[in-house]
Amino acid sequence: MYEDFAKVYDELMQEIDYDEWADYLFRMTLNASIPIKKILEFGCGTGNITLRLAQKGFDVTAVDLSEDMLTVADEKAEEQGIDNVRFFKGDMSNFKIDDTFDAVMVCCDSFNYLENLEKVESFIACASEALRPGGLLMFDMNTPEKYKETIGDNTFVYNFDNVYCVWENALKPEEDKIDFDLSFFVRRKDDLYERYEEQQSQFYYPVEEIFRLLKIPSFKNQKIYDFGTFLAGGALSDRVQYVAEKR
């Protein structure tokens, strides 16, 4: 997954305001009961959130399943002269790391790639082990409402300077998932185009069910926000932000 997508990911996602996203995460860390300095981030992709957090002074350990994405992220860190970040290949659904952190984060709906509730539970348990007392678990999730009412069985076409992409969606409500079929054409230096194809799937869960899984003894002060705000989020939100504090 993401092998060819890494080549065009940043161009396709250029409409996302990563500065605002990183600022939102930063504001949440200010509410922690301990100073947040060390962050463990999963699903870091090409490092768009990672590098902005590092620029704010956090020491970030960033993890992704795709070596191609990590290569792009590492190159960007080097180009920007950012040395307080390190990248590793790994799986958020099952990890153990010989270090503790002040925050564990998953951003940009990477959480929706977890294929079942067992993997969600495993991620939460592993995150608890990696957090020091008072540390924050923070992740966002696209809701079933967004997949069913906004994304649905629609086709989206993106036409940028160097990339043309057709993004087809197939909603499978009986499996609580959506399949993405991407065909993209990348302009080469000789002005000819190369075609690449990518298939992905995301999975969606009731907002309340994920909140229930956070109600375990190792966490307290669990909250659901309507993403981008500090207002209560719920089933009618497009995206929700979860936050929980390690006891």
Steps between C-alpha positions, in 0.01 A plus 500: 500500500613854421803393292411715199271730696798638692621663178192719468355508852605855585367643175164327541469614861610859444157636597540374858604775743772312686607815687153531650491126576835512684389811690187315614708212633736744667211672678381163632842427648476820702216342700712204611584448866869455411720691254475337158848475347536151348243385245449160338305541176351217292393517138733792441492467120731751334546690825270797447381506861821350636728775376269776617492350848879476497520865399294584808774346715369147560728200469306273265535131430293438187386159375335381179445171319624636167873523438429724200309749712775494762764565235315813386455615860867447583608692189277793597641503853854513362413775251343708779787440740275336760694266727260444792301234316572135421310268269431127531299240316238338721141394558281703735275202571775301671815667627738508791762767537770524765426859587222706653331807357296797612251456215402235247329642191332373185401769250329547164254208543784245500301343784237397242747252349465277806306205360298385802425576862758247618771709334350816648516346847857385439602849391345656811673246726838552330459877521428473871824307549698764309363797697633636823247595771320818404580450132237539229361258245367706207349375176240613248250284315271546202151405613248264335293811427778645284556179304130444438382856437803686364745256341262218406510331160633814337780567256731797550729644234807708584688691233820662622801632310689171492241246611158395374314262730170312485394386849211250499330390820299186571313501829446156656267559796465128569873496580518848656765602250563696185730403214700763313607442142749760380638554153747782467707636218829669583670741262860406422781736407437429130135613551367149448287340773552178692198318640489345846224317682437462871240313703429577863230435758393691808275376778250688710367448850223651712639800686362370830657157451851645472432719803395189693830331414684798649320455832761267641673530839826634356330814362295785645352831379391347170350754260353513149524830314342612179823517301669839493309618807473432870126442473350158563510272197269214415340283236393798286853642477697439181820447694555464873808546715555267795717592797572294810747544785721218632449443873 
